[in-house]
Amino acid sequence: MFNNLDLYCMESLLIRPKSKDEMELLREVLKKMKIKSEVIELDSKIRKKNEFLTSLESRILDLEKGIKEKKVFKNAFDLLNEV
């Protein structure tokens, strides 16, 4: 009847890469291993939220660098744009 391998073949695995580079690498590995894969686009609102959260850390680091360098911000909007 079914063995353990058959059970695994009926399951799905959801992977959420953090960047396009990660996505391309994963797709390439799966292709070489002859594992079928499918890309499902996230809802645009969710995708934008994920992109914002992913870039937030680097923007905060840039802001900290600007503060250390005593960069002058013209107004609150300039400061927020740095974040």
C-alpha positions as CSV (number, residue, x, y, z in Angstrom):
1,M,0.0,0.0,0.0
2,F,1.5,3.4,1.0
3,N,5.0,3.7,2.4
4,N,6.4,6.7,4.3
5,L,7.7,8.2,1.0
6,D,4.3,8.2,-0.5
7,L,2.9,10.2,2.5
8,Y,5.5,12.9,2.1
9,C,4.8,13.2,-1.6
10,M,1.2,14.2,-0.8
11,E,2.2,17.1,1.4
12,S,3.1,20.6,0.6
13,L,5.8,22.9,1.9
14,L,5.4,26.6,2.1
15,I,8.7,28.6,1.9
16,R,8.8,32.4,2.2
17,P,12.1,33.7,0.8
18,K,13.1,37.2,2.0
19,S,14.4,38.4,-1.4
20,K,14.3,37.8,-5.1
21,D,17.8,36.3,-4.9
22,E,16.6,33.7,-2.3
23,M,13.6,32.9,-4.5
24,E,15.7,32.3,-7.6
25,L,18.2,30.1,-5.7
26,L,15.4,28.0,-4.2
27,R,13.7,27.7,-7.6
28,E,17.0,26.6,-9.1
29,V,17.7,24.0,-6.4
30,L,14.2,22.6,-6.7
31,K,14.4,22.4,-10.5
32,K,17.8,20.6,-10.3
33,M,16.3,18.1,-7.9
34,K,13.3,17.7,-10.2
35,I,10.8,18.8,-7.5
36,K,7.7,20.5,-8.8
37,S,7.2,24.0,-7.5
38,E,4.7,26.7,-7.9
39,V,5.0,30.4,-7.1
40,I,1.9,31.9,-5.6
41,E,1.9,35.7,-5.5
42,L,0.9,37.1,-2.1
43,D,-1.9,39.6,-1.9
44,S,-0.4,43.0,-2.9
45,K,-1.2,44.5,0.6
46,I,0.6,41.6,2.3
47,R,3.5,41.8,-0.1
48,K,4.0,45.6,0.5
49,K,3.9,45.0,4.2
50,N,6.5,42.3,4.0
51,E,8.7,44.5,1.8
52,F,8.4,47.4,4.2
53,L,9.3,45.2,7.2
54,T,12.2,43.6,5.4
55,S,13.7,47.0,4.5
56,L,13.0,48.6,7.9
57,E,16.1,47.3,9.6
58,S,18.5,48.7,7.0
59,R,16.7,52.0,7.0
60,I,17.0,52.3,10.8
61,L,20.7,51.5,10.5
62,D,21.0,54.3,7.9
63,L,19.2,56.7,10.3
64,E,21.5,55.8,13.2
65,K,24.5,56.4,10.9
66,G,23.1,59.8,9.9
67,I,22.6,60.7,13.6
68,K,26.2,59.6,14.5
69,E,27.5,61.7,11.6
70,K,25.4,64.6,12.9
71,K,23.4,64.8,9.7
72,V,21.0,67.7,9.7
73,F,17.4,66.9,8.9
74,K,15.4,69.8,7.5
75,N,12.1,68.7,9.1
76,A,10.2,65.7,10.5
77,F,9.3,64.5,7.1
78,D,13.0,64.2,6.1
79,L,13.7,62.3,9.3
80,L,10.8,59.9,8.6
81,N,11.9,59.5,5.0
82,E,15.2,58.3,6.4
83,V,13.3,55.6,8.3
